[in-house]
Amino acid sequence: MDQIQHNFIDVNGLKLHVAEIGSGPTTVVFLHGFPEIWYSWRHQMIAVARSGFRAIAPDHRGYGLSEPPPEPENASFSDLLADLVGILDFLGIDKVFLVAKDFGVRPAYLFSVFHRERVLGVVSVGVPFFPPGPRLYKELPEGFYISRWREPGRAEADFGRFDAKTVLRNIYILFSRSEIPIATENQGVMDMVDPSTPLPPWFTEDDLNNYGALYDKSGFTTALQVPYRSLGEEFNIRDQRIEVRMLLMMGEKDYFLKFPGVEEYIRSGKAKNHVPDLEISFLPEGTHFSQEQFPEQVNQLLLSFLTKHI
């Protein structure tokens, strides 16, 4: 961890934090999800650097140590795409591998569509590419966490009863389960976790402290806007095929597999209709946080993909 360097660069009017390790000729960019920050990729960054790659992991705008936009309520996935382009241009990097998780896959996919010539390959942890269409969760009950968090003020009231560290503890516990987080009618999402519930064994109190300190600084305003309140954003993508090499890693105990139609979409091969050059690997015990839960397995799959397509 001590070898990882931390820099701030000016991109699109904001100072964005970028963690970096390694000096190889080929760059791997890691894009985090929610409630994560660059730190969630710590195991993979060190592994790829040791294998001769340059690893870069930014905090998205408004996350971690990156500055929030002046109007967080208007932040969008298009901003994250523009930030990714700006970071690579600032650093003078032409082509990259992209490794993304959770909502981080959306800017990775958008970059692959609009900047195909700059993409060496994409690795997605937990989320396949879906073409624009009906939301995956429209059939789920009102207490579904995304539905709750999309509603302005709802998550703020729920989270506001606790400090940032407790909110993150609860989310990590909830998202590590194999069931979709769905609260009852009069229950807050935070109340779905008993205070005595221990952290997952692969996520330490030190890890939680690192997250908590950074969310104490950033808060959750931008994090709720992107992804949850920006999910309906349109991008005017005409060709719904992604013509890049791609690896999808799925934890078989990731609750996302239970979203309506997701598991069938992946296992039936339909996902390959939109990403022809797609490899799929399943982690039998993997949850929503496979890269932290099983770093050695994820690193092995990742490095195999990178070295095959370099």
URHU-V907116 format. One record per residue. N is the residue number from 1. SS is DSSP state (a for helix, b for strand, c for the rest). OMEGA is omega in degrees with one decimal (999 if undefined). BURIAL is # if it has 9 or more other ideal C-beta (glycine too) atoms within 8 Angstrom, else .. Layout:
# URHU-V907116
n:N ss:SS omega:OMEGA burial:BURIAL
n:N ss:SS omega:OMEGA burial:BURIAL
This chain:
# URHU-V907116
n:1 ss:c omega:-177.1 burial:.
n:2 ss:c omega:-178.5 burial:.
n:3 ss:c omega:-178.2 burial:.
n:4 ss:c omega:-179.8 burial:#
n:5 ss:b omega:-177.7 burial:.
n:6 ss:b omega:-178.3 burial:#
n:7 ss:b omega:175.0 burial:.
n:8 ss:b omega:-179.3 burial:#
n:9 ss:b omega:-179.4 burial:#
n:10 ss:b omega:-178.6 burial:.
n:11 ss:b omega:176.7 burial:#
n:12 ss:c omega:175.4 burial:.
n:13 ss:c omega:-179.2 burial:.
n:14 ss:b omega:171.5 burial:#
n:15 ss:b omega:-178.0 burial:.
n:16 ss:b omega:179.0 burial:#
n:17 ss:b omega:179.3 burial:#
n:18 ss:b omega:173.0 burial:#
n:19 ss:b omega:-173.2 burial:#
n:20 ss:b omega:174.0 burial:#
n:21 ss:b omega:178.4 burial:#
n:22 ss:c omega:-177.3 burial:#
n:23 ss:c omega:-178.8 burial:.
n:24 ss:c omega:-177.3 burial:#
n:25 ss:c omega:-178.2 burial:.
n:26 ss:c omega:-174.1 burial:#
n:27 ss:b omega:174.6 burial:#
n:28 ss:b omega:-179.6 burial:#
n:29 ss:b omega:-178.2 burial:#
n:30 ss:b omega:-178.1 burial:#
n:31 ss:b omega:-173.9 burial:#
n:32 ss:c omega:175.6 burial:#
n:33 ss:c omega:177.7 burial:#
n:34 ss:c omega:7.2 burial:.
n:35 ss:c omega:-169.2 burial:#
n:36 ss:c omega:174.2 burial:#
n:37 ss:c omega:-179.6 burial:#
n:38 ss:a omega:-173.2 burial:#
n:39 ss:a omega:-178.3 burial:#
n:40 ss:a omega:-180.0 burial:#
n:41 ss:a omega:-172.4 burial:#
n:42 ss:a omega:-177.7 burial:#
n:43 ss:a omega:-177.7 burial:#
n:44 ss:a omega:179.0 burial:#
n:45 ss:a omega:-179.6 burial:#
n:46 ss:a omega:-178.2 burial:#
n:47 ss:a omega:-177.3 burial:#
n:48 ss:a omega:177.2 burial:#
n:49 ss:a omega:178.3 burial:#
n:50 ss:a omega:-179.9 burial:.
n:51 ss:c omega:172.5 burial:#
n:52 ss:c omega:178.5 burial:.
n:53 ss:c omega:170.8 burial:#
n:54 ss:b omega:-177.7 burial:#
n:55 ss:b omega:179.9 burial:#
n:56 ss:b omega:178.7 burial:#
n:57 ss:b omega:176.9 burial:#
n:58 ss:b omega:161.7 burial:#
n:59 ss:c omega:175.9 burial:#
n:60 ss:c omega:178.2 burial:#
n:61 ss:c omega:-179.9 burial:#
n:62 ss:c omega:177.0 burial:#
n:63 ss:c omega:173.0 burial:#
n:64 ss:c omega:-177.3 burial:#
n:65 ss:c omega:178.5 burial:#
n:66 ss:c omega:179.4 burial:#
n:67 ss:c omega:173.7 burial:.
n:68 ss:c omega:174.5 burial:#
n:69 ss:c omega:-178.4 burial:#
n:70 ss:c omega:177.4 burial:.
n:71 ss:c omega:-175.4 burial:.
n:72 ss:a omega:-178.1 burial:#
n:73 ss:a omega:178.2 burial:.
n:74 ss:a omega:179.6 burial:.
n:75 ss:c omega:-173.7 burial:#
n:76 ss:c omega:174.1 burial:#
n:77 ss:a omega:176.4 burial:#
n:78 ss:a omega:175.8 burial:#
n:79 ss:a omega:-179.2 burial:#
n:80 ss:a omega:175.7 burial:#
n:81 ss:a omega:179.3 burial:#
n:82 ss:a omega:178.1 burial:#
n:83 ss:a omega:178.8 burial:#
n:84 ss:a omega:177.1 burial:#
n:85 ss:a omega:-178.7 burial:#
n:86 ss:a omega:178.7 burial:#
n:87 ss:a omega:-178.6 burial:#
n:88 ss:a omega:178.7 burial:#
n:89 ss:a omega:179.4 burial:.
n:90 ss:a omega:-177.6 burial:#
n:91 ss:a omega:178.0 burial:#
n:92 ss:c omega:-178.1 burial:.
n:93 ss:c omega:-175.7 burial:#
n:94 ss:c omega:-176.5 burial:.
n:95 ss:c omega:-175.4 burial:.
n:96 ss:b omega:158.8 burial:#
n:97 ss:b omega:176.2 burial:#
n:98 ss:b omega:176.1 burial:#
n:99 ss:b omega:-171.1 burial:#
n:100 ss:b omega:-180.0 burial:#
n:101 ss:b omega:173.2 burial:#
n:102 ss:c omega:-177.1 burial:#
n:103 ss:c omega:175.9 burial:#
n:104 ss:a omega:178.5 burial:#
n:105 ss:a omega:-176.8 burial:#
n:106 ss:a omega:174.2 burial:#
n:107 ss:a omega:177.1 burial:#
n:108 ss:a omega:178.9 burial:#
n:109 ss:a omega:179.0 burial:#
n:110 ss:a omega:177.3 burial:#
n:111 ss:a omega:179.9 burial:#
n:112 ss:a omega:178.8 burial:#
n:113 ss:a omega:-171.7 burial:#
n:114 ss:a omega:-178.9 burial:.
n:115 ss:c omega:-175.9 burial:#
n:116 ss:a omega:-174.9 burial:#
n:117 ss:a omega:-178.3 burial:.
n:118 ss:a omega:-173.2 burial:#
n:119 ss:b omega:174.9 burial:#
n:120 ss:b omega:-179.7 burial:#
n:121 ss:b omega:-178.7 burial:#
n:122 ss:b omega:171.8 burial:#
n:123 ss:b omega:178.8 burial:#
n:124 ss:b omega:176.6 burial:#
n:125 ss:b omega:169.7 burial:#
n:126 ss:c omega:-176.6 burial:#
n:127 ss:c omega:175.4 burial:#
n:128 ss:c omega:174.4 burial:#
n:129 ss:c omega:173.0 burial:#
n:130 ss:c omega:174.6 burial:.
n:131 ss:c omega:177.8 burial:.
n:132 ss:c omega:-179.1 burial:.
n:133 ss:c omega:-178.4 burial:.
n:134 ss:c omega:-179.9 burial:.
n:135 ss:c omega:-176.2 burial:.
n:136 ss:c omega:-171.8 burial:#
n:137 ss:c omega:-174.3 burial:#
n:138 ss:c omega:-178.3 burial:.
n:139 ss:c omega:-174.7 burial:.
n:140 ss:c omega:-176.4 burial:#
n:141 ss:c omega:-178.6 burial:.
n:142 ss:c omega:-177.0 burial:.
n:143 ss:c omega:177.0 burial:#
n:144 ss:b omega:-169.4 burial:#
n:145 ss:a omega:-179.4 burial:#
n:146 ss:a omega:177.7 burial:#
n:147 ss:a omega:178.9 burial:#
n:148 ss:a omega:-173.4 burial:#
n:149 ss:a omega:175.0 burial:#
n:150 ss:a omega:-177.1 burial:.
n:151 ss:c omega:-177.7 burial:.
n:152 ss:c omega:177.3 burial:.
n:153 ss:c omega:-174.6 burial:.
n:154 ss:a omega:179.1 burial:#
n:155 ss:a omega:180.0 burial:#
n:156 ss:a omega:179.1 burial:#
n:157 ss:a omega:-179.9 burial:#
n:158 ss:a omega:-179.4 burial:#
n:159 ss:a omega:-172.0 burial:#
n:160 ss:c omega:178.2 burial:.
n:161 ss:c omega:-173.3 burial:.
n:162 ss:c omega:172.3 burial:#
n:163 ss:c omega:-174.7 burial:.
n:164 ss:a omega:-178.1 burial:#
n:165 ss:a omega:179.7 burial:#
n:166 ss:a omega:176.8 burial:#
n:167 ss:a omega:-178.8 burial:#
n:168 ss:a omega:176.0 burial:#
n:169 ss:a omega:-177.8 burial:#
n:170 ss:a omega:-178.6 burial:#
n:171 ss:a omega:179.3 burial:#
n:172 ss:a omega:178.0 burial:#
n:173 ss:a omega:-179.9 burial:#
n:174 ss:a omega:-174.3 burial:#
n:175 ss:a omega:177.6 burial:#
n:176 ss:c omega:178.7 burial:#
n:177 ss:c omega:-178.6 burial:#
n:178 ss:c omega:178.6 burial:.
n:179 ss:c omega:177.7 burial:.
n:180 ss:c omega:178.5 burial:#
n:181 ss:c omega:179.5 burial:#
n:182 ss:b omega:-179.9 burial:#
n:183 ss:c omega:173.4 burial:#
n:184 ss:c omega:-170.7 burial:.
n:185 ss:c omega:-175.9 burial:.
n:186 ss:c omega:-176.7 burial:.
n:187 ss:c omega:172.6 burial:#
n:188 ss:c omega:178.5 burial:#
n:189 ss:a omega:179.0 burial:#
n:190 ss:a omega:-177.6 burial:#
n:191 ss:a omega:178.4 burial:.
n:192 ss:a omega:179.7 burial:#
n:193 ss:c omega:174.9 burial:#
n:194 ss:c omega:-178.0 burial:.
n:195 ss:c omega:-178.6 burial:.
n:196 ss:c omega:-178.2 burial:.
n:197 ss:c omega:-179.5 burial:.
n:198 ss:c omega:172.8 burial:.
n:199 ss:c omega:170.9 burial:#
n:200 ss:c omega:-173.3 burial:#
n:201 ss:c omega:-178.2 burial:.
n:202 ss:c omega:-179.1 burial:.
n:203 ss:c omega:-170.9 burial:#
n:204 ss:c omega:175.0 burial:.
n:205 ss:a omega:176.5 burial:.
n:206 ss:a omega:175.5 burial:.
n:207 ss:a omega:-179.8 burial:#
n:208 ss:a omega:178.5 burial:#
n:209 ss:a omega:177.8 burial:#
n:210 ss:a omega:177.9 burial:#
n:211 ss:a omega:-175.8 burial:#
n:212 ss:a omega:-179.6 burial:#
n:213 ss:a omega:-178.1 burial:.
n:214 ss:a omega:176.8 burial:#
n:215 ss:a omega:169.8 burial:#
n:216 ss:a omega:-179.6 burial:#
n:217 ss:a omega:-171.0 burial:.
n:218 ss:a omega:-170.8 burial:#
n:219 ss:c omega:-175.4 burial:.
n:220 ss:c omega:-173.5 burial:#
n:221 ss:a omega:179.9 burial:#
n:222 ss:a omega:-178.2 burial:#
n:223 ss:a omega:176.6 burial:#
n:224 ss:a omega:177.8 burial:#
n:225 ss:a omega:176.7 burial:#
n:226 ss:c omega:27.9 burial:#
n:227 ss:c omega:-155.5 burial:#
n:228 ss:a omega:-175.0 burial:#
n:229 ss:a omega:176.9 burial:#
n:230 ss:a omega:-173.4 burial:#
n:231 ss:c omega:-179.9 burial:#
n:232 ss:c omega:-177.9 burial:.
n:233 ss:c omega:-179.9 burial:.
n:234 ss:c omega:-172.6 burial:.
n:235 ss:c omega:177.3 burial:#
n:236 ss:c omega:177.1 burial:.
n:237 ss:c omega:-177.3 burial:.
n:238 ss:c omega:-179.9 burial:.
n:239 ss:c omega:-174.6 burial:.
n:240 ss:c omega:174.6 burial:.
n:241 ss:c omega:175.9 burial:.
n:242 ss:c omega:-173.9 burial:#
n:243 ss:c omega:173.7 burial:.
n:244 ss:c omega:174.5 burial:#
n:245 ss:c omega:-175.8 burial:#
n:246 ss:b omega:172.7 burial:#
n:247 ss:b omega:174.7 burial:#
n:248 ss:b omega:172.9 burial:#
n:249 ss:b omega:179.6 burial:#
n:250 ss:b omega:170.1 burial:#
n:251 ss:b omega:-176.9 burial:#
n:252 ss:c omega:175.5 burial:#
n:253 ss:c omega:174.2 burial:.
n:254 ss:c omega:-178.7 burial:#
n:255 ss:a omega:-178.7 burial:#
n:256 ss:a omega:177.6 burial:#
n:257 ss:a omega:-178.8 burial:#
n:258 ss:a omega:171.2 burial:#
n:259 ss:c omega:-176.7 burial:#
n:260 ss:c omega:173.1 burial:.
n:261 ss:c omega:-172.3 burial:.
n:262 ss:a omega:-176.7 burial:#
n:263 ss:a omega:178.8 burial:.
n:264 ss:a omega:178.7 burial:.
n:265 ss:a omega:-178.8 burial:#
n:266 ss:a omega:-172.3 burial:#
n:267 ss:a omega:-178.5 burial:.
n:268 ss:c omega:-176.9 burial:.
n:269 ss:c omega:179.6 burial:.
n:270 ss:c omega:179.7 burial:.
n:271 ss:a omega:-179.1 burial:#
n:272 ss:a omega:174.4 burial:.
n:273 ss:a omega:-177.6 burial:.
n:274 ss:a omega:176.3 burial:#
n:275 ss:c omega:-173.9 burial:#
n:276 ss:c omega:-177.3 burial:.
n:277 ss:c omega:-174.4 burial:.
n:278 ss:b omega:170.0 burial:#
n:279 ss:b omega:-179.8 burial:.
n:280 ss:b omega:176.3 burial:#
n:281 ss:b omega:178.4 burial:#
n:282 ss:b omega:174.7 burial:#
n:283 ss:b omega:-169.2 burial:#
n:284 ss:c omega:-178.4 burial:.
n:285 ss:c omega:-175.3 burial:#
n:286 ss:c omega:175.5 burial:#
n:287 ss:c omega:-178.4 burial:#
n:288 ss:c omega:-177.1 burial:#
n:289 ss:c omega:-172.9 burial:#
n:290 ss:a omega:-175.2 burial:#
n:291 ss:a omega:174.8 burial:#
n:292 ss:a omega:-177.6 burial:#
n:293 ss:a omega:-178.4 burial:#
n:294 ss:c omega:-174.6 burial:#
n:295 ss:a omega:-177.8 burial:#
n:296 ss:a omega:178.9 burial:.
n:297 ss:a omega:179.9 burial:#
n:298 ss:a omega:179.9 burial:#
n:299 ss:a omega:-180.0 burial:#
n:300 ss:a omega:178.6 burial:.
n:301 ss:a omega:-178.8 burial:#
n:302 ss:a omega:-177.6 burial:#
n:303 ss:a omega:176.5 burial:#
n:304 ss:a omega:179.3 burial:.
n:305 ss:a omega:-177.4 burial:#
n:306 ss:a omega:-176.1 burial:#
n:307 ss:a omega:178.5 burial:.
n:308 ss:a omega:-171.8 burial:.
n:309 ss:a omega:-177.6 burial:#
n:310 ss:c omega:999 burial:.
